[in-house]
Each structure stands twice: as C-alpha cells, then as structure tokens.
C-alpha cells in the first residue's frame, strides 16, 4: 500500500492507524502547492480531488477521504479492534463520531487557515468551533477515548485535527479533559512513529 501524504494535514490519521495495525506501507510525499509527488508524478492523476490523504492499494485501487481510509484499514485487521464490526450498533456510533469530527471539528478549523479571512468571520468560526469542542470535553470527562475505554480510528482522526489548534494560538487547556486526552494519545508509540515519518 502507498499512503500519499503532506505534513500538517489529515493524512496523519491513516498513518497512525497503519502504525497501530503494523501494516506494511510506503509513504509518498505530496507538495500541496504544486500537486506533485516527491517522485515527480502529478498527484491529480492519482487523486483528481487534488488533496491528501489517498491510499493506493496493491491492486491499483485508490481510496480517498480520511474517515473512509481509516475504517478500511481497521477492517483489514479486525482482531485489533480499532473499529467495531461492520453492521453492528457500535460501528454506527463510530461512524457518527467520525462524521462529527469531519463536519464540526475538521471543517470548523479549516477556514482559519485562510489568511484573507476577515477577523469578524474568524471570530464566528472560532465561537462555533468552541461550542463543538464543549461537546468533546463532556465526552472525554466521562471516558478516556471517544468510543469508551479503547482507542479507535476516531481517536487517530481527532488527535490529528487537534494538532492544528496551535497554528491559531488556540490552547487546548481551555478544555482540560481534551488536553489530557491529547497528551495521552501523543504518548502512544504509533502516534510517535507516525509523527516522526509525517514530515
């Protein structure tokens, strides 16, 4: 498998999952500005959407969109229990959580990367993001991981997005349970290995 990635993007989450599962993989760096891979290919020929992450399988199929990639990877080694079985109620809850991260946290932070965004608009986006973060704070005050007592692919995704907050001087300490959670995840060997490689 090849994982196409760029630093400081959500492609970190599938890399964390690959490390958790111990799956063999090759990393291919993508320049987000030129859309060229490190080996000189046009990334848009691999993923016409033009953004990472993209996972190229050994049969040539290419899977895009982080939440889809990490669920696919988890299902390759179900015994590792990074995702509940397909068709189960806990799997539906995992998908609910992944959609919340995508639509409310990931999409909530993304506009702040726009340097031309007026401060009034940035304030609105931050306030909305903070309301969503309060929901995560409540969850993580009650349990150590998003889905309960065990690490899942949802935690890999949320950890990745939380890493962007520092770019905007948003300190996680305003949500103590989230801050403690982020530190716990940062100590995982899979996260440390992924962060070393995701440069």
N, C-alpha and C positions, 0 to 999 in steps of 0.2 A: 504494500500500500504506500501511496505517496500522499503526504499532507502538505498542501500549499498554504503558506502562512506569511504573515507580515508582523513585525514587532508591534506591540501595544494595540493589538486587535483581538477580536473574539476567537481567533484561531488558537489562542492559548488553551481554551477549554477542551477541544478534542485532543490536544497534545497531552493534557493532564490525564484524560481518560485512557489514551494509548499507554501512558506510563503506568497508570493504575493496573491495567489489564496485562501489562507485559507483552504487548503485541509488537511484532517487528514492523518497522515503518521507515520510510525515507522522508526527510524534510526538504521541501523546495521553497526557498525564499522568494517572495514576490515584492517588487517595488510598487507601492501603491500609487505613485505618481505616474510612472511610465507604463505600468501594467506589463512589465517584462519580468520574467523569472530570472533567477540567478544564472541559469544556464542559457539565457538568451532567447527563450521562447516567448511568444505573445500569450500572456495569461488569458486573454479573452477568447482564445481558441480552445482553452481548457474549460473555462467558466465564462460564458458570454455575459453574465451579470457583472463581471469585472472586479469582484471583491472576494476576499478570503473569508472563511475557510472553504477549501474544496478538498475532497478526499477522492483520489483516483484509486480505484480498486485494481487488483491484478488482472481482471478480465476487461479492463479498459473503461468500465462504467465510472462516471464522475458523480459524486453526491455533494450537494451544496447545502447551505443553511446549517449553522451550528447545532441547533437542537435536534435536527434530523440526523446529523452525523454522529452525535454522541449517543443517541438511542441505538442507532445501527451498531456502533462499536460495542456498546454494552451487551447487545443481544448475541454478539459473536462468542461471548464467554458468560453465559447466564449464571454459571456457578459462582461468579464473583459478586453477583447481586448488586451491580451498580444501577440496575433498573429492574423493577418488578416484571413478572411475566406479561407478555402481550395478552390483552383481553381481560386482565384482572382489574379489580377496582383500584388497587394501589397504583397500577400503571396509569389509569385515568387521572389519578391525583398527581402523579409525576408530570404528566402532560399539562395539567392545569398550572402547575408551578413553573414549568418551562415557558409556557405562554405568558405568564405574569412577568417573568424576568425579561422576556423578549419585548413585550409591548409596553411595559411600565418602567422597568429599570434601565435596560439597554437603550430603548428608544427615548427614555427620559433624559439620559445623559448625552446621547448623541448630538442634539442641537447645540450643546455647549462647546463643541469642537469648532463651530463656525465662528471664526474671528470677526466676521462682519455682523454678527447678531447684535442688535441694539440691546443695551443694558436692561431696558424695561422688559423686553421679551425674555432675556436670560433670567431675570428675576421670576417671571411667571413660570418658566420651565423648572427652575430650582425649587420653587414652592410646591409645585405639583410633585416633583421627584421626592421631596422631603415627606410629603403625605404618604407616598407609596413606601418609603423607607420605614415609616412608623409601623406599617403592617408587618414588614420583615422583623422589626425589633420585637414586636409582640410574639411572633412565631419563635424567634430564637431565644427569647426569655423562657419559653416553655419547653424547648427541646434543643439538643445540641446540633442537629442538622435539619435541613429544610423538610425532609420527609420523616423525621423522627429521630431514631437513635443510630442510624447508619448513614455513612457517606454515600451519595448517589451522584449521577451525572449532573443533576441540578445544582449541586454544590460546586462542581467544577465550573459551571457556567456563571453562577453568581460570583464566585471568587474572582473570575476574570473581569467581570464588569465593575466590581468594587475597586479593582486596581486602577480604574480610570479617574476615580474621585479626586485623587491627589493632583491631577492636572489642573483642577479648578479650585484648589485650596479648600476642598470640602473635607473636613476631618471626620473620620468615622466615629470619633469619640462622642459625638452628639448622640450616637446610638450605641450605648455600651455593650449590649448583647451582640450586635452586629460586629463591633470592633473586636470583641473577644473571639467570635466565630472566625473572623478573617485571620486572626493570629493563629488559631488552631489549624486552619487549613494551610496556612503558609508553612507550617512545620511538617506537613506531610512529605515524605520522600518523593512521591510522584509529582507534587507541586514544585518542589525544589528542582527536580530534574527537568521538568518542563520549562521552568523559568530560565534555567541555565541554557537550554537549547533554543529558546524562543527569542533570539536576538538578531 
